[in-house]
Structures are given as structure tokens and as C-alpha cells.
Amino acid sequence: MFKIEDQPKLVEWPVSVNVPQDGGKIKKNTFTAEFELITQEELDAIYKDGGTDVDLLRQVLFNCTGVCDAEGKPIDFNDDLRDKLINIPYVRSALVAAYVECSHGKAAARKN
């Protein structure tokens, strides 16, 4: 049975980031993001008047775990970390891809 939920739903979802490396290579890294699933109307409203992926992520990204500093120490989520992640193009694209995958009900890619 399928139940329609009236309340916003928060979902934890894996984010796979391809970090550019010398020689045209990438290093795969992952962390977990917590997204609020918004309605199609809300999504359309974000982009309608020139909104961007940055605007989307500021609205739907509520938490991240598995993000560390240069020394490998976990960083607690806050607005500064959110904005720092969004400001890195390859992280922003990974977050948007993860949100789209999540909001469309597609299973996350499995690790091999």
C-alpha cells in the first residue's frame, strides 16, 4: 500500500563525489547528506525566477555526515559547511545529482 505523506520528509542519502586529480583522474569520495524532499511545485518555484542549484541546496540540504577537515577530523554540519560544500563545483554537482536521484525514488548506486 502506498501512503501519501503531508509532512516534509527528511531522507539520508549517499553522495558520491568525484574529486579531480592530476592527469585527468578522479578520486571517489562519499559522504551522507540529509535532504528534505520537496514537492514539484516547490521545486518549480525555486527555478522559475532564475533560481539556481545553489538555491535548491540551501533549501533542501539539512545535514551531512562523513565530511572531514584536512587532518581527517569530522566536521559538524552548519550553514558555513553547507555553503562551503555548495561553493565547490564538483561537490555541488554531486549533491544535486544525489538529491535528484533521491527525489525521483531511484536507488543509490551500489559500491563494488
N, C-alpha and C positions, 0 to 999 in steps of 0.2 A: 504494500500500500504506500502511496506517495502522499506525504503531508506537506502542505504549503505553510511556510513559517512567516508570520507577520513581523517578527523582530529581526533586526540585522543579525547576521550570523558571522561569527569570527571563526576562521579556519587557519590552522597551522599548515604551511606548505613548504616543501623544499625548494630552494633557489640554487640553481647551478650557474656559477659564474665562470666564464672563460677569460682568464687573466692573460693579457698579451705578454709574450716573452720574446727575447731576441730571436732572430732568424725566422720570423713568421710563425712561431709556435705559440701554443696556448697552454696554460696550466689550469686544470679544472679544480675549482673550489666550490664548496657548498656551505650553506647556512640555512636556517629555518626562519621564514617570515610568517607573521600572523596578519592575515588580511581580513578586512570586513568586506563581505560580499554585498555589493550594492545592486540596485535594480537597473534595468536597461535605461529607464527614464533618467535616473541619476547619472549614469554613465554618459548618456547623450548630452545632458545639461553641462557636464564638465567640458566637453569638446565643442559644444555649439558656438560659443562666442570666442573661439580662439584658445581655449584651454589646451594644455599640453599633458604629456605623460607625467611631468613633474607635478602638475595639479592633481592628477589622478592619484599618484602615490602619496601625496600629502594627505589625501582624504582616506585612502584605504589601508595604508601601512600602519599597523598598530604596535608591532613588536618584532624584534629579531633576536634570535639566539644563535650562538656559534660564530659570532663576529669577534675577532681578537685584534689587539694592537700589534705593533711590530715585534714586541717581545713574546707574543703568544698569550697574553693575559686577556681574558674575556672582557668585553666592553658592555656595560649596561645600556639598554636602549633608552634613548631620549630624543628630543627634537633635533639636537645637534648631530647625533649619529645618523638619524633619518636623513637629514639634509646632506650630510657628508656622503652617504651611500648614493643618494639620488644625483649628486653632483659628479659622480664618476660614471662616464658614459656606458662602459661595459657592465657596470653593476646595475645602473638604471635600466638598461635593456633587459638584463636578466630578471630583474624584479617585475617589469611589465610583462614579460613572457610568462613568468610564473603565475602572475595574477590572472592573465587571460586563460591559461591552462586550468587554473583552479576554478575560475568563474564559469567556465564552459563545461565543467564536470569531466575533464579529461584526466585520467590517471597520470601521476607524475612518472617520468621516465625512470626505469629501474637501473640500479647500478649493476655493473658486471663484475 
